[in-house]
Amino acid sequence: MGLYDHHLLPHLMDFACNAKPNRYQRNKVVPNATGTVLEVGFGSGLNLPYYDADKVTRLFALEPSEGMRRKAAPRLAGVPFPIEFLDLPGEEIPLDDRSVDAVVITYTLCTVPNALEAIRQVRRVLKPGGLVHFCEHRAAPDNAVRRTQSRLNPLWKLIGGGCHLDRDIPALLEQGGLKIEHLETMYLPSTPRFTGFNYWGAASPRA
């Protein structure tokens, strides 16, 4: 891991992902998580204020980046439920089959190198009847914006920790063995359109 990824990228991602529109989106999905929760891409802990402490009994925080875990450390103080860090990537979730009640994924699957395998891992560890609560950005519905995303994608991946602007995450969720139960979409206000088309909702394990 280079100097940029280890030291600079955690600060950049923390700043970019903590913008007001993103905070508003997190508040739409994170409070719905209950029981034993796995958060894929814990990052710098930006979701912590939005968990309902009366509903969460334990949180597994999957985050392979040492720099992001270091950035998250100050936010752990005072959290009323136990947190266990898992320092492996999303493609290698070190939990037993059917061991978590809920999974939270926010602004993460765009960066996972093998997103489909990560979703299959999520499907594996989720209990029957459990839910994946997700919020991501994705390929825009407008042709002009999609062309901009395609042009910017190579540079964006370099500066954004591998972030893809144009992944179709809902399709990947379905391919990975999940059924989308609820889905909403919109362009976020005060956000560049090439990064601003967001979708959020919930998915369950397909029988």
Secondary structure, DSSP 8 states (H G I E B T S, - for coil): --HIIIIIHHHHHHHHHTSHHHHHHHHHHGGG--EEEEEES-TTSTTGGGS-TTTEEEEEEE---HHHHHHHGGGGTT-SS-EEEE-S-GGG--S-TT-EEEEEEES-TTT-TTHHHHHHHHHHHEEEEEEEEEEEE---SSHHHHHHHHHHHHHHHHHTTT--SS--HHHHHHHTTEEEEEEEEEE-TTS-HHHHEEEEEEEEE--
